[in-house]
Amino acid sequence: MSTTSDGTRAVRAGLPAPRQYEPTLPGPVFAAHFHLSGEPVGPYTYGRDTNPTWTLLEQAIGELEAPGERVETTVFASGMAAVSAVLLSGARAGDIVVLPDDGYQALPLVREQLEAYGVRVRTAPTGGDAQLRALDGAKLLWLETPCNPGLDVCDVRRLVAAAHGAGTLVAVDNTLATPLGQRPLELGADFSVASDTKAMTGHGDILLGHVTCKDPELSAGVRRWRKVVGAIPGPMEAWLAHRSLSTLHLRVDRQCGTALALAEFLSRRTDVTGLRYPGLPTDPSHPTAVRQMRRFGSVVSFVLADKDTAERFLAGLRLVDDATSFGSVRSTAERRARWGGDAVPEGFIRLSVGAEDPDDLLADVENALDEAAR
């Protein structure tokens, strides 16, 4: 399906060949074990190793990650399970791993675990391709672009070229962009990783993650890690995720369009500072983003005067849930400093645009801002 558009591909990704009187997408397979006589050479032997429902979902995600190419995808119970599989399965004592210092909030926890295993960790900001200066001798470079929650963007092609030239593997956390916004493997990365809890499944009711690789050996290491630690998704979650992919393009197009409209609106507010959205032409990351992204995501970040103003703003919203996570069809927002760990001001807001009517959402945000300023 490499010649089809994103929408067609999303609707049909991973579907099995049609069979008379059977459903287009077979239901979830709930099984801990399978009939298995003789030598265990078949595709399904035990429920912690493989499952037919995972197989279809993995094929679907692979078709979105790298249309027309041979790739291998491994699905996990959560985004952090996928992240950990890449970072912990390949690193050994004495290895060097480079992480962003402005990435997802749980990365410092992974850093602590890596260092406990004797792995040396270097960090650098996402913006300005600062990680280039930390590559010497590294085994793995981890990129998160756009980064969460600051929304800086790095030049994946440039960093991949430098890393590969130094013998360093590259993983890209593509959670915020999704494969419809950015394809890390096409940009040269070795691993494309995502928390599918977010926009990929898009309804705020599933925990899931995945890793996609072109190199079968790298994929085998990731898959072995899943087997060893048992970080497997439930069949129902996998089936619901596959079902949800069929509307990915509809959701993402609506969310990205509204996110840009929201960013443009916020850019005209004098009570808003620190506005970031890679799709906004005035954003510092926009020149890099347009070279490697086709859609710019659903998340807009900005800063209000202080903690109290931010809390009043959140309390004044009627169409936006005060909740963590992003990418859902229902808009969410939160004051990120409440968690600690992110180097953001007390009034920093991360707002994830949902699929509501754009005019309604913008009016709700405007009203909440006006109320917060009183």
URDA-V133832 format. One record per run of one state. SS is the DSSP state (helix for helix, strand for strand, loop for the rest). FROM is the first residue (numbers start at 0). TO is the last residue. Records with the same first field share a line. If there is no record, write none. Layout:
SS=FROM-TO / FROM-TO
This chain:
loop=0-4 / 12-31 / 33-44 / 46-50 / 65-70 / 76-77 / 89-94 / 100-105 / 116-118 / 124-125 / 134-138 / 144-154 / 165-167 / 173-189 / 195-207 / 213-214 / 229-233 / 245-246 / 266-271 / 276-284 / 292-297 / 303-305 / 316-319 / 322-330 / 339-346 / 352-356 / 373-373
helix=5-11 / 51-64 / 78-88 / 106-115 / 126-133 / 155-164 / 215-228 / 234-244 / 247-265 / 285-291 / 306-315 / 335-338 / 357-372
strand=32-32 / 45-45 / 71-75 / 95-99 / 119-123 / 139-143 / 168-172 / 190-194 / 208-212 / 272-275 / 298-302 / 320-321 / 331-334 / 347-351
